[in-house]
Amino acid sequence: MGDSVLIKGLRVPTCIGVHAWEREIRQELILDLTLAWNNRLPAASDNVQDCLDYTAVSDWVIRYLSESQAQLIETVAEQIALGLLHHFGVGEVSLTLKKPGAVPQADWVGVTLTRTQVDL
């Protein structure tokens, strides 16, 4: 297909981490999402109903992270990718999840993954 919808720099506070002090605070995660979506129909129709609703996608991610109690960013990334595949019917999700401040000498640490409908 080759077409994508992008959401870059989505910032969401959540409970994340393995240390006891991390379980008592909220830390910001930053997500970059690339969602495979055929943009030909919305381009031809100029109708928002034919688009992938990036506001709904963002709201889903925010809601998931606001309720998450996962310890690892790997777990969060996997669950977000599979959730987006399931709930929005996209063919493929690529995401980078960043955790600023996890290593004082680094801007952020993170993970990148790609999942497809086959992974469901």
KASULMO-V908128 format. One record per backbone hydrogen bond with DSSP energy under -1.0 kcal/mol. NH is the residue of the N-H (numbers start at 1). CO is the residue of the C=O. E is the energy in kcal/mol with one decimal. If there is no record, write none. Layout:
[[NH,CO,E] [NH,CO,E]]
This chain:
[[5,35,-2.3] [7,33,-2.3] [10,31,-2.4] [12,29,-2.6] [14,27,-2.4] [23,19,-1.1] [27,14,-3.4] [29,12,-2.6] [30,98,-2.2] [31,10,-2.5] [32,96,-2.3] [33,7,-3.7] [34,94,-2.7] [35,5,-2.8] [36,92,-2.7] [37,3,-1.3] [43,39,-1.8] [44,40,-2.3] [45,41,-2.9] [46,42,-2.4] [50,47,-1.9] [51,48,-1.5] [54,52,-1.3] [57,53,-2.2] [58,54,-2.3] [59,55,-2.8] [60,56,-2.3] [61,57,-2.3] [62,58,-2.7] [63,59,-2.7] [64,60,-2.8] [65,61,-2.7] [66,62,-2.2] [67,63,-1.2] [68,64,-1.1] [76,72,-1.8] [77,73,-2.7] [78,74,-2.1] [79,75,-2.5] [80,76,-2.5] [81,77,-2.5] [82,78,-2.5] [83,79,-2.3] [84,80,-2.6] [85,81,-2.1] [86,82,-2.2] [87,83,-3.0] [88,84,-2.0] [89,85,-1.1] [91,36,-1.1] [93,115,-3.0] [94,34,-2.6] [95,113,-2.7] [96,32,-2.2] [97,111,-2.8] [98,30,-3.0] [99,109,-3.5] [102,99,-1.2] [106,103,-2.5] [109,99,-1.5] [111,97,-1.8] [113,95,-2.3] [115,93,-2.8] [117,91,-1.5] [119,116,-1.8] [120,117,-1.4]]
